[in-house]
């Protein structure tokens, strides 16, 4: 299995727009189009295509908000697996690899994300990866979770 993370650019953008979630998941994440539009405005975001064996299977967006906290915070802000590729175990394979990539890219020991309180599937998934609630809510009222890679080594 060949896994690649590719930055969204002019050449691959249209293919990326085709990535969709199921109807009952739409209220948990913005469309890829909206994410990429946001990334054009906020340059800290890095919209990323998830490819497995040259197939576009998912999308993620991450970045460093330098004005948050003492030294800034690295956010794993968006993640989806296209509905055609869901329930194949891809998230369990690619998310740990992507988190490691993000950690190494920024050299920060903590990665933050936010999740809707009623998104139990996502919450359970992220908890299995070592994310913990930190008691905060983001600007949209979502619960903030943090993964501390230093704690994982203990």
C-alpha positions in Angstrom: 0.0 0.0 0.0 1.5 3.3 -1.1 0.4 6.3 1.1 1.1 9.8 0.1 0.3 13.3 1.4 0.2 15.9 -1.3 -0.4 19.6 -1.0 -3.4 20.9 -2.8 -2.3 23.0 -5.8 -3.8 24.3 -9.1 -3.1 20.9 -10.9 -4.9 18.7 -8.4 -7.5 21.1 -6.9 -10.4 20.0 -9.1 -9.9 16.3 -8.2 -9.8 17.3 -4.6 -13.2 19.1 -4.8 -14.8 15.7 -5.7 -14.0 14.3 -2.2 -17.3 14.0 -0.3 -18.6 12.6 3.0 -22.0 11.0 3.5 -25.1 13.2 4.0 -25.3 12.4 7.7 -21.6 13.6 8.1 -21.9 16.9 6.4 -22.7 18.9 9.5 -19.4 17.8 11.1 -17.0 19.2 8.4 -16.9 21.9 5.8 -16.7 20.9 2.1 -13.3 20.6 0.7 -14.0 23.6 -1.5 -14.7 25.8 1.6 -11.6 24.4 3.3 -9.4 25.4 0.4 -11.0 28.8 0.1 -10.3 29.3 3.8 -6.7 28.3 3.3 -6.3 30.9 0.6 -7.3 33.5 3.1 -5.4 32.1 6.1 -2.0 31.3 4.8 -1.1 29.2 7.8 -3.4 26.3 6.7 -1.9 23.5 4.6 -4.7 21.7 2.6 -3.5 18.2 1.9 -4.7 15.3 -0.2 -4.5 11.8 1.1 -3.6 9.4 -1.6 -3.5 5.6 -1.3 -2.1 3.7 -4.3 -2.6 6.8 -6.4 -6.3 7.2 -5.5 -7.6 10.4 -3.9 -9.1 8.9 -0.7 -9.2 11.8 1.7 -8.4 15.3 2.7 -6.8 17.0 5.7 -5.9 20.5 6.6 -3.4 21.5 9.3 -1.3 24.5 10.3 0.4 26.5 12.9 -1.6 29.4 14.5 1.4 31.3 15.8 -0.7 33.8 17.8 -2.3 31.2 20.0 -0.8 30.3 23.3 2.7 31.1 24.3 4.5 29.7 21.2 1.5 29.1 18.9 -0.5 25.9 18.4 -0.4 23.3 15.7 -3.9 22.3 14.6 -5.0 19.2 12.8 -8.1 21.1 11.7 -9.9 19.1 9.0 -9.9 15.5 8.1 -12.1 13.3 6.0 -12.1 10.1 4.1 -14.2 10.2 0.9 -17.4 8.2 1.2 -16.3 5.7 -1.5 -13.3 4.8 0.7 -14.9 4.8 4.2 -15.1 1.7 6.3 -11.9 0.2 4.8 -9.7 1.1 7.8 -7.8 3.9 6.0 -8.3 6.5 8.7 -6.5 4.2 11.2 -3.6 3.8 8.9 -3.2 7.4 7.6 -4.0 9.6 10.6 -1.1 8.4 12.7 1.3 8.8 9.8 -0.1 12.3 9.1 0.2 13.3 12.8 3.8 12.2 12.8 4.4 14.2 9.6 2.8 17.3 11.2 4.8 16.9 14.4 8.1 16.6 12.5 7.2 19.5 10.2 6.6 21.9 13.0 8.8 20.3 15.7 6.0 20.8 18.2 5.2 18.2 20.8 1.4 19.0 20.9 -1.2 18.9 18.2 -4.7 20.3 18.7 -8.0 19.5 17.1 -11.6 20.3 17.7 -14.6 18.1 17.5 -18.4 18.4 17.9 -19.6 17.1 21.2 -22.0 14.7 19.6 -19.5 13.2 17.1 -18.9 10.1 19.2 -17.2 8.2 16.3 -14.6 10.9 15.9 -14.1 11.3 19.6 -13.5 7.6 20.2 -11.1 7.5 17.2 -9.1 10.4 18.4 -9.0 9.2 22.0 -7.5 5.9 20.7 -4.8 7.9 19.1 -3.9 9.6 22.4 -5.9 12.8 22.1 -7.5 14.1 25.4 -10.0 16.9 26.1 -8.3 19.9 27.6 -11.4 21.7 28.8 -11.5 24.3 26.1 -13.9 25.1 23.3 -12.9 26.6 20.0 -14.5 29.7 18.4 -17.3 27.6 17.0 -18.1 25.9 20.3 -16.4 22.6 19.4 -14.5 20.7 22.1 -10.8 21.0 21.9 -8.6 17.9 22.2 -4.8 17.7 22.4 -2.3 15.0 21.7 1.0 15.4 23.6 3.7 13.3 21.9 5.9 13.7 25.0 3.3 11.9 27.1 3.2 9.1 24.5 6.9 8.3 25.2 6.3 7.8 28.9 
